[in-house]
Amino acid sequence: MKKQFLFCLLLLFPASLYAQITINGTSYATLSEAIGASVSGDVIEIAGTVSLEEQVGLAHASGIRTFRGTTPGARITLADGARFVLEAAGETVFENLTLVGAELENEDWGAMFTLFNGPTLILRSDTLRGAKSLAHAGAIRVTSGATLEAYNTVFMENESSQNGGVAFIETNNTTTIFEGCVFMNNKCGVFNPDAKGGALFYAQGANEGEQILENCAFIQNESENHGGAIGLETVSPQVINCTFSENSAFDNGGAIWMWNGAGESTTTLVNCTFVGNTAANGGALFLNQAESQYNVMNSVFVDNGDAPIATGTAPATISVRNSYYAPLMEGLTEATGATTNLHTGDVHLADIDPAAGVVWYDITSEQSVLVGLGSAALLKPYSKKDQIGRDRDLNAPSITAGAIEYTDTPTALSDRYQSIQHRIYPNPTTDCLVLNATEPGEVAIYSLTGRLMARQEMVRGENRIATSHLTQSVYIIKSTSREGIGYARFVKQ
């Protein structure tokens, strides 16, 4: 019992006991000191929990500077007013790290990162949590000429008073790529009701760069005005294999709000799933002018209110092909040449509560009207896989509409599920998670986008599941036994 008690203590407190900052084997007392001593090409290795006490500039004009977490609990906590300012054309990489925002709101744009003068910021397997701005850009400000790439990164509980709960992106000569990312419980308009983009806001630019969102999930983001998940101003992004669930806007566009200010713009949506988003107008999508267009292909709209797709300017047209959605509101019509669309029929989506952290929507029956509704030819120019990385047969005459391809081995939970939150500890965890089971069976761990991360036999009693190989993020643990299916959400530090 004594050994078990000590083991649990080590699981709970490793980060604070072993905090360390090194460059090429040389240790530094503070992160600011290490940054000051670093040059282009260096890797700043972080073990445990360290803090950034002030605003620091990263001004290397070329080459790469990397911040790398080397322990499961590696994290950077930001003091009030502290942030990273990237102000030259070099590349900065953050990988395997959790960044935690300051207690007080930052008065400037971008409470974690601000990008000036053409830098590149790459986030790999990170978590950005709790950033708060009294202006635009809760966590990240991307200015003209900058590049932001984020892969398998979680953005959660970030807030801005104005536009962009996570990021404000000025699209003039700017490139952004979000791949395999999760945006959860972010908010804009905290102190200002005239705000757009609970997670992301894209501002118009004279020379727009590439803007891509692929295999991402937007869950329970909120705007006090427009665009519960995303706000767009004269921008033409590509959104591929993404899930939008339970996002909300007080006014227009529960998931996405689109407005045109200068010239035409088109948002391309391919194999996306919209479930349970809400707004006063356009529970899922809203377009504000005739020059702003949606090109919707192979997508699914379920339970997004009476008018899931709405417009502020009528008459208007929208291009919707091989998709499932409720009939369009009066004054909004399908563009000429639209192919097969369905407005009724059983979609057989798994009955899953996204508030529990499960954010994918598997199809439970081959009888779903979504199976075979999608066109492989429409997806082919954009992707070969679905949201959780499974191959789609692009040589087939048809595919499944929505973000997840149908198979007879579903990855989501069935409708026989129960919470096992009270049976797991420690949570948050680092190296090991303990599950107390009443029946033998199987236990598995999934990422928030539904990717299988681990699986093992489950015995009656105490089960120890290794988590040291997981990156810092939020995960789902799923148990299967004669009792049925249970799930819980846990945080890997």
N, C-alpha and C positions, 0 to 999 in steps of 0.2 A: 504494500500500500504506500509506503514511504517513497519507493522508487517511482511509482506511478504518479505520485503527487509532484515530485521533482521534475519528472518528464513533462507534465502538463505546464509547470511553471516555465520551463524552457521554451515550450511552444508559444506561450503567451508573451514572453518578454525578450526574444532574441535580438530584436532590432535595436533597442536602446542599449543593450549590453555590448554590442560589437560594432558600433558605428565607426566607420573609417573612410577616409578619402585619400586615394593614392593616384600618382601618375608615374608609371614606369618603376614602381616599387618605392617611390618616395612619398612619405605621408605628409598630409597638410592638416592644420588644425581646423580650418574653416573652408567652406566651399568657395567663398570669395577669394581667399588666398590661393587656392588651387587654380581657379580661373585666371588670376593674375599671373601665375607662373606658367600657365600652359601656352602652347603655340599650336599652329595648324599642324594636324597630324596626330596630336596627342589624344589619348583615351583617359578620361577622368573616371576612375572606378569608384563606385559608391557601395559600401556595405552598411546595412542597417539603416537607421534614420538620421539624416543630417538636415540642417536648416540653412536657408538662404536669408540673411539678415538685412540685405539692402538690394537696391536695383543695381544690376551689373550689365555691362555692355560686352557683346561678343562681336568683335570688329575685324575678324580675319578676312582678308580680301579674296583669298583663294584657299583651296584645300578643305579638309574635313576636321572638325573637332567633335569628339564623341563623349557623351555622358552615359555611362553604362552601369546598371545595377548588377552587382555580383553576388548578392544573397537574395533569398526569397522575399525578405522583408524590406528590400531597398526602397527608400523613399526620400523625397525632398519636401520639407514643409516650408512654406513661405511666410516670413514675418510681414507685418503690416507695411505696405509700400514696396516690398521686394518683388522683383520680377526680372526676367531675362529680356534684354533688348538686343536684337540682331540687326546690325546696322552696316553690314558690308556684304559683298557678293559671295562669301564663303558658305560652306555647308555645315550645319550643326545637326547632330543626331542625338536623340534621347531614346534609349532602349532599355526595356525591362525595369522600368521605374514607375513609382506612383508619385505624382505631384499633388500636394494638398494645399489649397488656397488659404490665404490669411484670414484671420478672424474678422477684420474690418474690411469694408468695401474699398477698393482702389478708386481714387478719384479720376484716373485717366483711363484711356482705352486699353484693353488687354491686360488683365490682372496677372497673367502668367507670362505671356510672350507678346512682344511687339516686333514686327518685322518691317525694317526700313531699307531703302536703297538696294533692293535686289537680292536679299539673302535667300537661302534654302533651309527650311526646317523639316526634318524627317522624324516622325514619331513611330516607334516600332514596339508593339506589345507593352504599351504604357497605360496608365490610368490617370486622367486629369479630373480632379474632384474638388468641388467647393470653392472655385474661383468666383469672385464677386466684383463687379465694376459699377460705379455710379454713372458711367457713360455708356458707350457702345462696347461690344466685345467682352463678354464675361471672362473668357480665358485667353483668347488669341486675337490679335489684330494683324491682318495681312494687308499691307499697303501695296501700291502700284509697283510692279516689277518683281514681286516676291514669289516664292514657290513654297507651298505647304503640302507635304505628303504624310498621311497617317495610315498605318497598317495595323489591324488587329488591336486597336486602341479603344478604351472605354472612356467616354466623356459623361460624367454624371454629377448632378446637383450643382451645376454652374449657373450663374445668374448675371444679368445685365439690366440696368435701369432702362436702357434704350435698345437698340437693335442688336440681335445676335447674342443669345444666352451663352453660347460656347464661342462662336467666332464671328467677326465682322470682316468680310472679304471684299476689298476693292478690286474689281475685276480688270482694271486697266493693265494689260501686260502681266497679269497674274495667273499662275497655274495652281490648281488645288486638286488633290486626289485623296479620297477617303475610301479605303478598301477593307472590308471585314470589320468595320467599326460599329460600336454600339453607342447611341446617344440616349440617355435615360434621365428623366426627371430634371431637365434643364429648363430655364425660364427666362423670358425677357419681359420688360415692362414692370419691374418690381416696384419702382417709384414713379413710373411714367406710363400712362395708358396709351400713348401714341408710339407703339413699338412693334417691330416685326421680327419674326424668326426666333422661336423659342430655343432652337439649337443653333441654326446657321442663318446668317443674313448675307446675301450677295448684292453689293451695290454696283450700279451701272458703271461701265468703263468704255472709253472711246475705242480701245483695241483689246477686246476680250481675249484672254488666254483660255486654255483648256480647263474645264470644270467637270470632274467625274466623281460620281458616288456609285460604288459597286459593292454588292453583298453586305450592305449595312442594315442596321435596325434602328428605328426611331420610336422610342417607347415613352409615353406619358410626358412629353415635353409640352410646354405651355406658353402662350403669348397673351398678353393683356389686350392686344389689338388684332393684328393679322399674322397668319402663318404660324400655326402651333409648333411645327417642326422646322420649316424652312420659309424664309422670305426672299423673294427675287425681284430685282429691279433691272429690267432690260438686260437679262442674262440668259444664256442658252446652255444650261447644263445637261449632261447625260446621267440618268438615274437608272441603274441596272440591277435587277435581282435584289431589290430592297423591300423591307417590311416597315410599314407605318401603322402603329397600333396605339389607340387611346391618346393621341395627341389632341390638343384643344386650343382654340382661339376664341376670344370673346366676340370678335366681329367676323372676319372673313378668312376662309381657308384653314380648316382644322389641321390638315397636314401641310399643305403647300399653298402659299399666296404668291401670285405672279402679277407684276405691274410693268407696263411699258412706258418709258419716258422719252426715249430718243431712238427711233428706228425699231424694226421688227425684232422679235426674240421668240425662240421656241424652246420649251422644256421637253426633252425626250424621256419618256418613261417606258422601260422595257421589262416585262416580267416582274412587275412590282405587285405587292399585296397591301391593300388598305383595309384595316379592320377597326371599327369602333372609334373613329376619329369624329370630333364634334366642333361645330362653329355655328354662329347665327346664319351664315350663308356659305355654302360649299363645305360640307362636313369633311371632305377629303381635299378637293382642289377648287381654287378660285382664280379666275383671270379677270383683270380689271379693265382692259382695253382690247379692242379688236386686233391690234397689232401684236398682242401677246398671245401666244399659241401653245397648246399642249399637243404633243404627238404621242399618243398612248397606244402601246402594243402589248398584247399577251398579258394584260393586267387584270386584277381582281379587286372589286370594291364591295365590301360587305358591311352592313350595319353602320353606315356613315351618315345617317339621317335621311330626311326626305329628299334632299337635293345634294347628293355627294359631290357633284360637279356643278359649279355655278359660275355666273358671269355678272359683272357690274355694268356691262354694255351689251344691249340687245338691239337688233339681232346679232348673233355671233355664231361661229362654227368651231368645231373641235374635231380633230382627227383621232378616232378611236377604232382600233382594229383588233379583232380576235380577243375581245375582252368581255368581262362579266361586270355589269353595273346596273343600277336602277335607271329607269327612263330619265332622260335629260329634262331639265327645267324648261318651261316655256321661254322661247326666244333663243335657245341654244340648240343647235342641230349638228348632227354628224356631218363631217366633210364629205363631199362627193367622192365616191370610190371606196368608201369604207367597206371592209370585208365583214365576215361573220362576227356578230356580237350577240350575246345572250343577256336577257334581263330577268329571267326567272329560272327556277330549277334548284335542286338541292346541291349545294357545293360540298357537303360532307367535310367541313373543316373541323379539326379536333376542337373539342370544347375545353379551351385552355384559358386560364385567367392570367393575363399579362402582368397584373399587379404582383403576382407571385414570382415574377422574374423570367417566366418562360415566354420567349418572344418570337418563336417560329410557329407557323400554322400548317401542320401536316394535313394531308387529305387522307381520310380514313377508309375510303371505299373507291373502287374503280368505277362505281356508278356515279361519281361526282361529275357534274356537267363541266367542270374545269379540265378534266382529263381529255386530252385531244382538242381542246379549244384553241390552244396556242399554236402559232406558226413557227416552225423551225427556221424557215427562211427569214422571218423578221428578226429573230434573235441572233442569227449567225454572224452578222457584222459586229456584234457587241460582246458576246460571251459564248463559251462552250459548256458552262457549268451552271448549277443552280446556286442559291444563296449559301448553302452549307457545303459546297464543294463537290457535289455529285455531278458526274458527267451527264449531259443531255445528249440524246441521239439526234444530231442535227441533220442526219440523212433520212430521218423518218418523215412521213408526210405531216405529222403534227406532234406537238409536245403539250405538257400541262401548262395552263395559264397560271400566272402568279410566280412567287419567288421560289417555291419549293416544288421540285419535280415529283410526281406521284411514283411510289414504289409499293410493293406489297409488304415491305418491312418498315413501317413508319418509325420515325425518330422521335416524334413528339409523344406526349402522354395521352393515354386514352381517357375516356370520360369516367373511368373508375380510378380516381386519384384522391389522395389525402395528404395533408401537410405532415411532414416528419421533422419540422423545424425544431421541435423540443427534444428530438432524439440525437442531435448532432452537437459536437463541441470539439475543440474551441472554435468560436466563430467571432471575429476573423481568425484564420489559421495561417500557418506557414508551411511546416513540413509534413503534417499529418492531420487528418480529420478522423474523428471517432464517431461511429454510428452504432447505436444500440438497437438491435433488431429483435422482434419477437418471433419471427419465423425465418427459416433459411430461404435463400433465393439468389438473386443477382443484384449488384449495385453498380451504377455507372455514373460518370461525371460528364456533363455537357457544358460547352461554352454557351454564352447568351444567344448566339446565333445558331445553336443546335448542333455544333460539331462535337462528335464523340471524342473525349479526351482520355478516358480511362474506363476499364470495366474489370470486375472481379467477382468471384463467388462470394455470397453473403451467408454467414452462419448465424445461428441463433445466439444472441448475446452481443458481445462487443466486437466490432469490426474496425480495424485500423486501415484507412485508405491513404496511401502516400499522395501528397500534394506538392512535394518539393519541385517536381518537374513542370508545374504550371506557372505561367507568368502572372504578374499581379493583375487581378481582375475580379469580376463577379462570375460565379459559376452556379450551375444547377446540379444537385445530386439527386439521383432517381433510384429508388429501390423497387424491385419487383419480386413478389412472393405470393403465396396462396391468399394472403390478406388483400391483395390488389397492388396498385401502384401508388407509391408515395414520392413526394418531392420536397425539396427545401432549397433555399438559396444561401450561399455562403460566399464570404469574401476571402480571396487569397492575397495575403500581404507580401 
